[in-house]
Amino acid sequence: MFHVSSLPARAFDALIARILDLPELEAETDELFALPVSPAPEPLPGCLPAGVALPNVEDAAKMLVKLKLIRGN
């Protein structure tokens, strides 16, 4: 697994814990927000530390679906 964040590790972990504690959305409910998935990775390669791999768009989308942040096909 991987993540890119400017938050300190403890703050990032606390944020993820809050997200995971949210109740499940009903199947008929629309997304609360839309993530701009395709333009998001464009500036990242220049910001990553040496040796940190940037996931491709497909892998990033799969992870967002797995985390239930976006809907899959």
PDB file of N, CA, C and O in Angstrom, chain B, residues numbered from 101:
ATOM      1  N   MET B 101       0.837  -1.175   0.000  1.00  0.00           N
ATOM      2  CA  MET B 101       0.000   0.000   0.000  1.00  0.00           C
ATOM      3  C   MET B 101       0.887   1.245   0.000  1.00  0.00           C
ATOM      4  O   MET B 101       2.061   1.178   0.362  1.00  0.00           O
ATOM      5  N   PHE B 102       0.328   2.357  -0.400  1.00  0.00           N
ATOM      6  CA  PHE B 102       1.076   3.595  -0.472  1.00  0.00           C
ATOM      7  C   PHE B 102       0.143   4.762  -0.213  1.00  0.00           C
ATOM      8  O   PHE B 102      -1.074   4.651  -0.367  1.00  0.00           O
ATOM      9  N   HIS B 103       0.729   5.883   0.184  1.00  0.00           N
ATOM     10  CA  HIS B 103      -0.018   7.124   0.268  1.00  0.00           C
ATOM     11  C   HIS B 103       0.949   8.276   0.083  1.00  0.00           C
ATOM     12  O   HIS B 103       2.138   8.159   0.381  1.00  0.00           O
ATOM     13  N   VAL B 104       0.434   9.384  -0.407  1.00  0.00           N
ATOM     14  CA  VAL B 104       1.220  10.600  -0.553  1.00  0.00           C
ATOM     15  C   VAL B 104       0.483  11.666   0.231  1.00  0.00           C
ATOM     16  O   VAL B 104      -0.681  11.952  -0.050  1.00  0.00           O
ATOM     17  N   SER B 105       1.144  12.254   1.204  1.00  0.00           N
ATOM     18  CA  SER B 105       0.498  13.239   2.055  1.00  0.00           C
ATOM     19  C   SER B 105       1.545  14.158   2.650  1.00  0.00           C
ATOM     20  O   SER B 105       2.674  13.741   2.907  1.00  0.00           O
ATOM     21  N   SER B 106       1.169  15.409   2.868  1.00  0.00           N
ATOM     22  CA  SER B 106       2.070  16.323   3.559  1.00  0.00           C
ATOM     23  C   SER B 106       1.786  16.325   5.061  1.00  0.00           C
ATOM     24  O   SER B 106       2.452  17.025   5.823  1.00  0.00           O
ATOM     25  N   LEU B 107       0.803  15.544   5.475  1.00  0.00           N
ATOM     26  CA  LEU B 107       0.491  15.442   6.902  1.00  0.00           C
ATOM     27  C   LEU B 107       1.530  14.580   7.612  1.00  0.00           C
ATOM     28  O   LEU B 107       2.058  13.637   7.021  1.00  0.00           O
ATOM     29  N   PRO B 108       1.831  14.893   8.876  1.00  0.00           N
ATOM     30  CA  PRO B 108       2.670  13.972   9.655  1.00  0.00           C
ATOM     31  C   PRO B 108       1.967  12.616   9.758  1.00  0.00           C
ATOM     32  O   PRO B 108       0.740  12.539   9.684  1.00  0.00           O
ATOM     33  N   ALA B 109       2.739  11.566   9.927  1.00  0.00           N
ATOM     34  CA  ALA B 109       2.187  10.204   9.928  1.00  0.00           C
ATOM     35  C   ALA B 109       1.035  10.041  10.919  1.00  0.00           C
ATOM     36  O   ALA B 109       0.014   9.444  10.577  1.00  0.00           O
ATOM     37  N   ARG B 110       1.181  10.559  12.134  1.00  0.00           N
ATOM     38  CA  ARG B 110       0.112  10.389  13.135  1.00  0.00           C
ATOM     39  C   ARG B 110      -1.158  11.115  12.722  1.00  0.00           C
ATOM     40  O   ARG B 110      -2.258  10.601  12.924  1.00  0.00           O
ATOM     41  N   ALA B 111      -1.019  12.313  12.142  1.00  0.00           N
ATOM     42  CA  ALA B 111      -2.197  13.067  11.699  1.00  0.00           C
ATOM     43  C   ALA B 111      -2.880  12.353  10.531  1.00  0.00           C
ATOM     44  O   ALA B 111      -4.109  12.298  10.469  1.00  0.00           O
ATOM     45  N   PHE B 112      -2.087  11.807   9.608  1.00  0.00           N
ATOM     46  CA  PHE B 112      -2.653  11.066   8.479  1.00  0.00           C
ATOM     47  C   PHE B 112      -3.397   9.832   8.983  1.00  0.00           C
ATOM     48  O   PHE B 112      -4.507   9.553   8.532  1.00  0.00           O
ATOM     49  N   ASP B 113      -2.794   9.093   9.915  1.00  0.00           N
ATOM     50  CA  ASP B 113      -3.443   7.908  10.474  1.00  0.00           C
ATOM     51  C   ASP B 113      -4.754   8.271  11.162  1.00  0.00           C
ATOM     52  O   ASP B 113      -5.736   7.538  11.048  1.00  0.00           O
ATOM     53  N   ALA B 114      -4.776   9.402  11.878  1.00  0.00           N
ATOM     54  CA  ALA B 114      -6.005   9.841  12.549  1.00  0.00           C
ATOM     55  C   ALA B 114      -7.081  10.201  11.522  1.00  0.00           C
ATOM     56  O   ALA B 114      -8.257   9.896  11.719  1.00  0.00           O
ATOM     57  N   LEU B 115      -6.677  10.847  10.428  1.00  0.00           N
ATOM     58  CA  LEU B 115      -7.622  11.195   9.368  1.00  0.00           C
ATOM     59  C   LEU B 115      -8.231   9.942   8.746  1.00  0.00           C
ATOM     60  O   LEU B 115      -9.447   9.859   8.574  1.00  0.00           O
ATOM     61  N   ILE B 116      -7.395   8.982   8.415  1.00  0.00           N
ATOM     62  CA  ILE B 116      -7.891   7.733   7.822  1.00  0.00           C
ATOM     63  C   ILE B 116      -8.813   7.005   8.797  1.00  0.00           C
ATOM     64  O   ILE B 116      -9.838   6.462   8.385  1.00  0.00           O
ATOM     65  N   ALA B 117      -8.466   6.987  10.070  1.00  0.00           N
ATOM     66  CA  ALA B 117      -9.314   6.336  11.076  1.00  0.00           C
ATOM     67  C   ALA B 117     -10.695   6.981  11.115  1.00  0.00           C
ATOM     68  O   ALA B 117     -11.702   6.284  11.240  1.00  0.00           O
ATOM     69  N   ARG B 118     -10.750   8.313  11.010  1.00  0.00           N
ATOM     70  CA  ARG B 118     -12.046   8.997  11.001  1.00  0.00           C
ATOM     71  C   ARG B 118     -12.846   8.639   9.756  1.00  0.00           C
ATOM     72  O   ARG B 118     -14.057   8.431   9.830  1.00  0.00           O
ATOM     73  N   ILE B 119     -12.173   8.567   8.618  1.00  0.00           N
ATOM     74  CA  ILE B 119     -12.866   8.222   7.372  1.00  0.00           C
ATOM     75  C   ILE B 119     -13.419   6.807   7.452  1.00  0.00           C
ATOM     76  O   ILE B 119     -14.561   6.564   7.064  1.00  0.00           O
ATOM     77  N   LEU B 120     -12.621   5.878   7.950  1.00  0.00           N
ATOM     78  CA  LEU B 120     -13.055   4.485   8.016  1.00  0.00           C
ATOM     79  C   LEU B 120     -14.168   4.266   9.026  1.00  0.00           C
ATOM     80  O   LEU B 120     -14.917   3.294   8.919  1.00  0.00           O
ATOM     81  N   ASP B 121     -14.289   5.159  10.010  1.00  0.00           N
ATOM     82  CA  ASP B 121     -15.345   5.035  11.010  1.00  0.00           C
ATOM     83  C   ASP B 121     -16.689   5.586  10.530  1.00  0.00           C
ATOM     84  O   ASP B 121     -17.691   5.437  11.229  1.00  0.00           O
ATOM     85  N   LEU B 122     -16.735   6.215   9.361  1.00  0.00           N
ATOM     86  CA  LEU B 122     -17.986   6.763   8.857  1.00  0.00           C
ATOM     87  C   LEU B 122     -18.955   5.633   8.527  1.00  0.00           C
ATOM     88  O   LEU B 122     -18.529   4.566   8.084  1.00  0.00           O
ATOM     89  N   PRO B 123     -20.247   5.852   8.735  1.00  0.00           N
ATOM     90  CA  PRO B 123     -21.221   4.804   8.402  1.00  0.00           C
ATOM     91  C   PRO B 123     -21.281   4.590   6.894  1.00  0.00           C
ATOM     92  O   PRO B 123     -20.970   5.492   6.117  1.00  0.00           O
ATOM     93  N   GLU B 124     -21.682   3.393   6.493  1.00  0.00           N
ATOM     94  CA  GLU B 124     -21.842   3.069   5.077  1.00  0.00           C
ATOM     95  C   GLU B 124     -22.933   3.945   4.468  1.00  0.00           C
ATOM     96  O   GLU B 124     -23.934   4.241   5.121  1.00  0.00           O
ATOM     97  N   LEU B 125     -22.739   4.355   3.224  1.00  0.00           N
ATOM     98  CA  LEU B 125     -23.764   5.097   2.501  1.00  0.00           C
ATOM     99  C   LEU B 125     -24.764   4.110   1.912  1.00  0.00           C
ATOM    100  O   LEU B 125     -24.406   2.990   1.550  1.00  0.00           O
ATOM    101  N   GLU B 126     -26.016   4.535   1.820  1.00  0.00           N
ATOM    102  CA  GLU B 126     -27.026   3.695   1.194  1.00  0.00           C
ATOM    103  C   GLU B 126     -26.694   3.541  -0.284  1.00  0.00           C
ATOM    104  O   GLU B 126     -26.102   4.437  -0.885  1.00  0.00           O
ATOM    105  N   ALA B 127     -27.067   2.422  -0.865  1.00  0.00           N
ATOM    106  CA  ALA B 127     -26.750   2.136  -2.266  1.00  0.00           C
ATOM    107  C   ALA B 127     -27.338   3.176  -3.218  1.00  0.00           C
ATOM    108  O   ALA B 127     -26.753   3.449  -4.266  1.00  0.00           O
ATOM    109  N   GLU B 128     -28.481   3.757  -2.873  1.00  0.00           N
ATOM    110  CA  GLU B 128     -29.148   4.732  -3.737  1.00  0.00           C
ATOM    111  C   GLU B 128     -28.586   6.143  -3.582  1.00  0.00           C
ATOM    112  O   GLU B 128     -28.981   7.046  -4.319  1.00  0.00           O
ATOM    113  N   THR B 129     -27.679   6.343  -2.644  1.00  0.00           N
ATOM    114  CA  THR B 129     -27.159   7.678  -2.348  1.00  0.00           C
ATOM    115  C   THR B 129     -26.082   8.069  -3.349  1.00  0.00           C
ATOM    116  O   THR B 129     -25.204   7.267  -3.667  1.00  0.00           O
ATOM    117  N   ASP B 130     -26.148   9.306  -3.849  1.00  0.00           N
ATOM    118  CA  ASP B 130     -25.094   9.819  -4.729  1.00  0.00           C
ATOM    119  C   ASP B 130     -23.857  10.140  -3.903  1.00  0.00           C
ATOM    120  O   ASP B 130     -23.933  10.313  -2.686  1.00  0.00           O
ATOM    121  N   GLU B 131     -22.714  10.216  -4.583  1.00  0.00           N
ATOM    122  CA  GLU B 131     -21.471  10.565  -3.899  1.00  0.00           C
ATOM    123  C   GLU B 131     -21.587  11.955  -3.283  1.00  0.00           C
ATOM    124  O   GLU B 131     -22.262  12.834  -3.819  1.00  0.00           O
ATOM    125  N   LEU B 132     -20.916  12.137  -2.148  1.00  0.00           N
ATOM    126  CA  LEU B 132     -20.930  13.435  -1.485  1.00  0.00           C
ATOM    127  C   LEU B 132     -20.078  14.446  -2.237  1.00  0.00           C
ATOM    128  O   LEU B 132     -20.328  15.650  -2.170  1.00  0.00           O
ATOM    129  N   PHE B 133     -19.085  13.963  -2.942  1.00  0.00           N
ATOM    130  CA  PHE B 133     -18.191  14.840  -3.683  1.00  0.00           C
ATOM    131  C   PHE B 133     -17.583  14.046  -4.830  1.00  0.00           C
ATOM    132  O   PHE B 133     -17.627  12.816  -4.840  1.00  0.00           O
ATOM    133  N   ALA B 134     -17.030  14.741  -5.771  1.00  0.00           N
ATOM    134  CA  ALA B 134     -16.349  14.076  -6.893  1.00  0.00           C
ATOM    135  C   ALA B 134     -14.862  14.397  -6.812  1.00  0.00           C
ATOM    136  O   ALA B 134     -14.478  15.555  -6.648  1.00  0.00           O
ATOM    137  N   LEU B 135     -14.036  13.377  -6.927  1.00  0.00           N
ATOM    138  CA  LEU B 135     -12.591  13.579  -6.894  1.00  0.00           C
ATOM    139  C   LEU B 135     -12.062  13.742  -8.314  1.00  0.00           C
ATOM    140  O   LEU B 135     -12.411  12.954  -9.193  1.00  0.00           O
ATOM    141  N   PRO B 136     -11.218  14.761  -8.553  1.00  0.00           N
ATOM    142  CA  PRO B 136     -10.631  14.927  -9.889  1.00  0.00           C
ATOM    143  C   PRO B 136      -9.478  13.946 -10.072  1.00  0.00           C
ATOM    144  O   PRO B 136      -8.314  14.337  -9.978  1.00  0.00           O
ATOM    145  N   VAL B 137      -9.786  12.687 -10.331  1.00  0.00           N
ATOM    146  CA  VAL B 137      -8.774  11.631 -10.347  1.00  0.00           C
ATOM    147  C   VAL B 137      -7.755  11.832 -11.460  1.00  0.00           C
ATOM    148  O   VAL B 137      -6.557  11.688 -11.218  1.00  0.00           O
ATOM    149  N   SER B 138      -8.197  12.162 -12.674  1.00  0.00           N
ATOM    150  CA  SER B 138      -7.224  12.223 -13.763  1.00  0.00           C
ATOM    151  C   SER B 138      -6.217  13.360 -13.652  1.00  0.00           C
ATOM    152  O   SER B 138      -5.045  13.115 -13.936  1.00  0.00           O
ATOM    153  N   PRO B 139      -6.573  14.592 -13.261  1.00  0.00           N
ATOM    154  CA  PRO B 139      -5.531  15.617 -13.168  1.00  0.00           C
ATOM    155  C   PRO B 139      -4.705  15.537 -11.882  1.00  0.00           C
ATOM    156  O   PRO B 139      -3.647  16.160 -11.797  1.00  0.00           O
ATOM    157  N   ALA B 140      -5.158  14.798 -10.902  1.00  0.00           N
ATOM    158  CA  ALA B 140      -4.474  14.782  -9.603  1.00  0.00           C
ATOM    159  C   ALA B 140      -3.023  14.322  -9.668  1.00  0.00           C
ATOM    160  O   ALA B 140      -2.178  14.959  -9.039  1.00  0.00           O
ATOM    161  N   PRO B 141      -2.678  13.246 -10.395  1.00  0.00           N
ATOM    162  CA  PRO B 141      -1.296  12.772 -10.374  1.00  0.00           C
ATOM    163  C   PRO B 141      -0.318  13.613 -11.189  1.00  0.00           C
ATOM    164  O   PRO B 141       0.890  13.419 -11.059  1.00  0.00           O
ATOM    165  N   GLU B 142      -0.791  14.541 -12.024  1.00  0.00           N
ATOM    166  CA  GLU B 142       0.101  15.278 -12.912  1.00  0.00           C
ATOM    167  C   GLU B 142       1.260  15.977 -12.197  1.00  0.00           C
ATOM    168  O   GLU B 142       2.396  15.838 -12.650  1.00  0.00           O
ATOM    169  N   PRO B 143       1.039  16.723 -11.104  1.00  0.00           N
ATOM    170  CA  PRO B 143       2.170  17.406 -10.460  1.00  0.00           C
ATOM    171  C   PRO B 143       2.957  16.524  -9.491  1.00  0.00           C
ATOM    172  O   PRO B 143       3.994  16.957  -8.988  1.00  0.00           O
ATOM    173  N   LEU B 144       2.503  15.317  -9.217  1.00  0.00           N
ATOM    174  CA  LEU B 144       3.130  14.500  -8.180  1.00  0.00           C
ATOM    175  C   LEU B 144       4.554  14.031  -8.464  1.00  0.00           C
ATOM    176  O   LEU B 144       5.367  14.044  -7.541  1.00  0.00           O
ATOM    177  N   PRO B 145       4.909  13.615  -9.685  1.00  0.00           N
ATOM    178  CA  PRO B 145       6.258  13.068  -9.875  1.00  0.00           C
ATOM    179  C   PRO B 145       7.373  13.986  -9.388  1.00  0.00           C
ATOM    180  O   PRO B 145       8.374  13.501  -8.862  1.00  0.00           O
ATOM    181  N   GLY B 146       7.227  15.278  -9.548  1.00  0.00           N
ATOM    182  CA  GLY B 146       8.252  16.214  -9.095  1.00  0.00           C
ATOM    183  C   GLY B 146       8.250  16.442  -7.597  1.00  0.00           C
ATOM    184  O   GLY B 146       9.189  17.036  -7.068  1.00  0.00           O
ATOM    185  N   CYS B 147       7.224  15.988  -6.901  1.00  0.00           N
ATOM    186  CA  CYS B 147       7.096  16.224  -5.457  1.00  0.00           C
ATOM    187  C   CYS B 147       7.461  15.009  -4.611  1.00  0.00           C
ATOM    188  O   CYS B 147       7.624  15.130  -3.397  1.00  0.00           O
ATOM    189  N   LEU B 148       7.589  13.851  -5.231  1.00  0.00           N
ATOM    190  CA  LEU B 148       7.833  12.624  -4.471  1.00  0.00           C
ATOM    191  C   LEU B 148       9.300  12.483  -4.091  1.00  0.00           C
ATOM    192  O   LEU B 148      10.180  12.854  -4.868  1.00  0.00           O
ATOM    193  N   PRO B 149       9.571  11.949  -2.903  1.00  0.00           N
ATOM    194  CA  PRO B 149      10.960  11.665  -2.523  1.00  0.00           C
ATOM    195  C   PRO B 149      11.552  10.588  -3.430  1.00  0.00           C
ATOM    196  O   PRO B 149      10.826   9.797  -4.032  1.00  0.00           O
ATOM    197  N   ALA B 150      12.868  10.572  -3.515  1.00  0.00           N
ATOM    198  CA  ALA B 150      13.548   9.566  -4.334  1.00  0.00           C
ATOM    199  C   ALA B 150      13.170   8.166  -3.860  1.00  0.00           C
ATOM    200  O   ALA B 150      13.118   7.902  -2.659  1.00  0.00           O
ATOM    201  N   GLY B 151      12.909   7.281  -4.801  1.00  0.00           N
ATOM    202  CA  GLY B 151      12.592   5.895  -4.471  1.00  0.00           C
ATOM    203  C   GLY B 151      11.128   5.621  -4.196  1.00  0.00           C
ATOM    204  O   GLY B 151      10.754   4.464  -4.006  1.00  0.00           O
ATOM    205  N   VAL B 152      10.276   6.655  -4.169  1.00  0.00           N
ATOM    206  CA  VAL B 152       8.845   6.459  -3.930  1.00  0.00           C
ATOM    207  C   VAL B 152       8.157   6.341  -5.283  1.00  0.00           C
ATOM    208  O   VAL B 152       8.224   7.250  -6.109  1.00  0.00           O
ATOM    209  N   ALA B 153       7.498   5.215  -5.496  1.00  0.00           N
ATOM    210  CA  ALA B 153       6.845   4.959  -6.784  1.00  0.00           C
ATOM    211  C   ALA B 153       5.485   5.638  -6.847  1.00  0.00           C
ATOM    212  O   ALA B 153       4.726   5.621  -5.878  1.00  0.00           O
ATOM    213  N   LEU B 154       5.189   6.227  -7.978  1.00  0.00           N
ATOM    214  CA  LEU B 154       3.884   6.826  -8.219  1.00  0.00           C
ATOM    215  C   LEU B 154       3.000   5.773  -8.884  1.00  0.00           C
ATOM    216  O   LEU B 154       3.376   5.224  -9.919  1.00  0.00           O
ATOM    217  N   PRO B 155       1.834   5.483  -8.308  1.00  0.00           N
ATOM    218  CA  PRO B 155       0.970   4.476  -8.938  1.00  0.00           C
ATOM    219  C   PRO B 155       0.434   5.001 -10.268  1.00  0.00           C
ATOM    220  O   PRO B 155       0.295   6.209 -10.460  1.00  0.00           O
ATOM    221  N   ASN B 156       0.138   4.084 -11.176  1.00  0.00           N
ATOM    222  CA  ASN B 156      -0.485   4.533 -12.423  1.00  0.00           C
ATOM    223  C   ASN B 156      -1.955   4.843 -12.142  1.00  0.00           C
ATOM    224  O   ASN B 156      -2.470   4.534 -11.067  1.00  0.00           O
ATOM    225  N   VAL B 157      -2.616   5.449 -13.109  1.00  0.00           N
ATOM    226  CA  VAL B 157      -4.000   5.892 -12.913  1.00  0.00           C
ATOM    227  C   VAL B 157      -4.915   4.717 -12.579  1.00  0.00           C
ATOM    228  O   VAL B 157      -5.800   4.843 -11.733  1.00  0.00           O
ATOM    229  N   GLU B 158      -4.708   3.579 -13.235  1.00  0.00           N
ATOM    230  CA  GLU B 158      -5.562   2.413 -12.988  1.00  0.00           C
ATOM    231  C   GLU B 158      -5.416   1.913 -11.550  1.00  0.00           C
ATOM    232  O   GLU B 158      -6.414   1.626 -10.888  1.00  0.00           O
ATOM    233  N   ASP B 159      -4.168   1.806 -11.063  1.00  0.00           N
ATOM    234  CA  ASP B 159      -3.945   1.347  -9.688  1.00  0.00           C
ATOM    235  C   ASP B 159      -4.518   2.336  -8.677  1.00  0.00           C
ATOM    236  O   ASP B 159      -5.110   1.934  -7.676  1.00  0.00           O
ATOM    237  N   ALA B 160      -4.341   3.631  -8.941  1.00  0.00           N
ATOM    238  CA  ALA B 160      -4.883   4.651  -8.035  1.00  0.00           C
ATOM    239  C   ALA B 160      -6.409   4.579  -8.003  1.00  0.00           C
ATOM    240  O   ALA B 160      -7.013   4.672  -6.934  1.00  0.00           O
ATOM    241  N   ALA B 161      -7.030   4.414  -9.167  1.00  0.00           N
ATOM    242  CA  ALA B 161      -8.493   4.314  -9.221  1.00  0.00           C
ATOM    243  C   ALA B 161      -8.989   3.078  -8.486  1.00  0.00           C
ATOM    244  O   ALA B 161      -9.985   3.144  -7.765  1.00  0.00           O
ATOM    245  N   LYS B 162      -8.298   1.939  -8.661  1.00  0.00           N
ATOM    246  CA  LYS B 162      -8.680   0.715  -7.945  1.00  0.00           C
ATOM    247  C   LYS B 162      -8.625   0.927  -6.436  1.00  0.00           C
ATOM    248  O   LYS B 162      -9.505   0.464  -5.711  1.00  0.00           O
ATOM    249  N   MET B 163      -7.591   1.627  -5.959  1.00  0.00           N
ATOM    250  CA  MET B 163      -7.468   1.873  -4.523  1.00  0.00           C
ATOM    251  C   MET B 163      -8.582   2.789  -4.031  1.00  0.00           C
ATOM    252  O   MET B 163      -9.129   2.560  -2.953  1.00  0.00           O
ATOM    253  N   LEU B 164      -8.931   3.824  -4.797  1.00  0.00           N
ATOM    254  CA  LEU B 164     -10.021   4.714  -4.399  1.00  0.00           C
ATOM    255  C   LEU B 164     -11.349   3.963  -4.347  1.00  0.00           C
ATOM    256  O   LEU B 164     -12.169   4.223  -3.467  1.00  0.00           O
ATOM    257  N   VAL B 165     -11.568   3.042  -5.271  1.00  0.00           N
ATOM    258  CA  VAL B 165     -12.783   2.213  -5.244  1.00  0.00           C
ATOM    259  C   VAL B 165     -12.753   1.306  -4.021  1.00  0.00           C
ATOM    260  O   VAL B 165     -13.756   1.163  -3.323  1.00  0.00           O
ATOM    261  N   LYS B 166     -11.597   0.692  -3.763  1.00  0.00           N
ATOM    262  CA  LYS B 166     -11.468  -0.206  -2.607  1.00  0.00           C
ATOM    263  C   LYS B 166     -11.739   0.538  -1.298  1.00  0.00           C
ATOM    264  O   LYS B 166     -12.342  -0.017  -0.379  1.00  0.00           O
ATOM    265  N   LEU B 167     -11.291   1.800  -1.214  1.00  0.00           N
ATOM    266  CA  LEU B 167     -11.527   2.615  -0.019  1.00  0.00           C
ATOM    267  C   LEU B 167     -12.930   3.223  -0.009  1.00  0.00           C
ATOM    268  O   LEU B 167     -13.307   3.919   0.934  1.00  0.00           O
ATOM    269  N   LYS B 168     -13.704   2.952  -1.073  1.00  0.00           N
ATOM    270  CA  LYS B 168     -15.074   3.443  -1.220  1.00  0.00           C
ATOM    271  C   LYS B 168     -15.139   4.964  -1.286  1.00  0.00           C
ATOM    272  O   LYS B 168     -16.114   5.574  -0.847  1.00  0.00           O
ATOM    273  N   LEU B 169     -14.082   5.573  -1.842  1.00  0.00           N
ATOM    274  CA  LEU B 169     -14.084   7.018  -2.042  1.00  0.00           C
ATOM    275  C   LEU B 169     -14.705   7.381  -3.386  1.00  0.00           C
ATOM    276  O   LEU B 169     -15.187   8.499  -3.572  1.00  0.00           O
ATOM    277  N   ILE B 170     -14.692   6.432  -4.324  1.00  0.00           N
ATOM    278  CA  ILE B 170     -15.371   6.595  -5.603  1.00  0.00           C
ATOM    279  C   ILE B 170     -16.072   5.283  -5.937  1.00  0.00           C
ATOM    280  O   ILE B 170     -15.762   4.239  -5.363  1.00  0.00           O
ATOM    281  N   ARG B 171     -17.015   5.346  -6.869  1.00  0.00           N
ATOM    282  CA  ARG B 171     -17.715   4.133  -7.299  1.00  0.00           C
ATOM    283  C   ARG B 171     -16.975   3.498  -8.459  1.00  0.00           C
ATOM    284  O   ARG B 171     -16.473   4.192  -9.342  1.00  0.00           O
ATOM    285  N   GLY B 172     -16.911   2.181  -8.452  1.00  0.00           N
ATOM    286  CA  GLY B 172     -16.308   1.450  -9.562  1.00  0.00           C
ATOM    287  C   GLY B 172     -17.346   1.106 -10.607  1.00  0.00           C
ATOM    288  O   GLY B 172     -18.539   1.342 -10.418  1.00  0.00           O
ATOM    289  N   ASN B 173     -16.886   0.550 -11.701  1.00  0.00           N
ATOM    290  CA  ASN B 173     -17.809   0.135 -12.775  1.00  0.00           C
ATOM    291  C   ASN B 173     -18.498  -1.147 -12.407  1.00  0.00           C
ATOM    292  O   ASN B 173     -19.310  -1.655 -13.180  1.00  0.00           O
TER     293      ASN B 173
END
